[in-house]
Amino acid sequence: MSKFQAFCQTMGLHPLVGFGMFLIDWMLFGAEGTTLGASWIISVPVSVVFAIASVFIQRYGFKDDWGLAIGKSLLIGCLTAIPSPLPSAVSITGGILGLMAPQRSDDAEKRLVTDNDQPNKEPHETNN
């Protein structure tokens, strides 16, 4: 895996999370704009629910570790609850990086682990 792909895997979001939170952020921002901030009572619980859902999408769909999945989801959930369209740039950027990251499968990871665990077999010189 190249350095860029590793960066995309670490910093990226599953595309469903990135683009979904982008859309949710814009829908919540529309409500905030029309009610002059009175709909924060709705936007905070909606952000919490979608942050919890994104933990599982990141963990099982994007194959992140639990800590990384929870951290990304907390960040995205907090940014989505902010009543402005600017945090949605983070969601969409993460979704784009997630599209560029290679999708790891369990079989590929097992092969990677087993290939790295085998010792180097170099020909030995024999003294006759």
C-alpha positions in Angstrom: 0.0 0.0 0.0 1.4 3.4 -1.0 1.7 6.3 1.5 -1.2 8.1 -0.2 -3.5 5.1 0.1 -2.5 4.7 3.7 -3.3 8.4 4.3 -6.6 8.0 2.6 -7.4 4.9 4.7 -6.5 6.7 8.0 -8.1 10.1 7.3 -10.9 9.1 5.0 -14.5 8.3 5.7 -16.6 5.6 4.2 -18.3 7.3 1.3 -21.8 6.6 2.8 -20.7 8.4 5.9 -19.1 11.3 4.2 -21.8 12.1 1.6 -24.6 11.2 4.1 -23.3 13.6 6.7 -22.8 16.2 4.0 -26.5 16.0 3.1 -27.7 15.8 6.7 -25.6 18.9 7.5 -27.2 20.9 4.7 -30.7 19.8 5.7 -30.1 20.7 9.4 -28.5 24.0 8.3 -31.6 24.9 6.3 -33.8 24.3 9.4 -31.4 26.4 11.5 -31.4 29.2 9.0 -35.2 29.4 8.8 -35.8 29.2 12.5 -32.9 31.5 13.5 -31.3 28.8 15.6 -34.4 27.5 17.4 -34.1 24.1 15.8 -30.9 23.1 17.5 -33.1 21.0 19.8 -33.6 18.8 16.7 -30.2 19.0 15.1 -28.2 17.8 18.2 -30.2 14.5 18.6 -30.1 13.9 14.8 -26.4 14.4 14.8 -25.9 12.0 17.7 -28.0 9.3 16.0 -26.1 9.6 12.8 -22.7 9.7 14.6 -23.6 6.4 16.3 -24.6 4.9 12.9 -21.4 6.1 11.4 -19.3 4.3 14.0 -20.6 1.0 12.8 -20.3 1.9 9.1 -16.7 3.0 9.7 -15.9 -0.1 11.7 -17.5 -2.8 9.5 -17.7 -1.0 6.1 -14.4 0.8 6.0 -12.6 -1.7 8.3 -11.3 0.9 10.7 -10.2 -0.1 14.2 -12.8 0.7 17.0 -10.9 3.7 18.3 -10.4 5.2 14.9 -14.1 4.6 13.9 -15.3 6.2 17.2 -13.0 9.2 16.8 -14.0 9.9 13.3 -17.6 9.6 14.1 -17.5 11.8 17.1 -15.7 14.5 15.0 -18.3 14.2 12.2 -21.2 14.2 14.6 -20.0 17.3 16.4 -19.3 19.1 13.1 -22.7 18.2 11.8 -24.4 19.7 14.9 -22.8 23.1 14.3 -25.4 25.3 12.6 -23.3 26.4 9.5 -22.5 24.9 6.1 -18.8 25.1 6.6 -18.3 21.8 8.6 -19.8 19.9 5.6 -16.6 20.5 3.8 -14.9 18.1 6.2 -17.5 15.5 5.6 -17.3 15.7 1.8 -13.5 15.8 1.8 -13.4 12.7 4.0 -15.8 10.9 1.7 -13.7 11.7 -1.3 -10.6 10.4 0.5 -12.5 7.3 1.4 -13.3 6.7 -2.3 -9.6 6.8 -3.0 -8.7 4.4 -0.2 -8.4 0.8 -1.2 -11.1 -1.4 0.3 -9.5 -4.0 2.5 -11.0 -7.4 2.6 -10.5 -9.9 5.4 -8.8 -12.3 2.9 -6.3 -9.7 1.8 -5.5 -8.9 5.4 -4.9 -12.5 6.3 -2.6 -12.9 3.3 -0.7 -9.8 4.3 -0.3 -11.2 7.8 0.8 -14.6 6.7 3.1 -13.3 4.1 4.9 -11.1 6.6 5.1 -13.8 9.2 7.1 -16.2 7.0 10.9 -15.9 7.4 13.1 -15.0 4.4 14.3 -18.1 2.8 17.6 -17.3 1.3 19.9 -20.0 -0.1 22.5 -21.1 2.4 26.1 -21.6 1.3 27.3 -25.1 2.0 30.9 -25.7 2.8 32.0 -28.9 1.1 
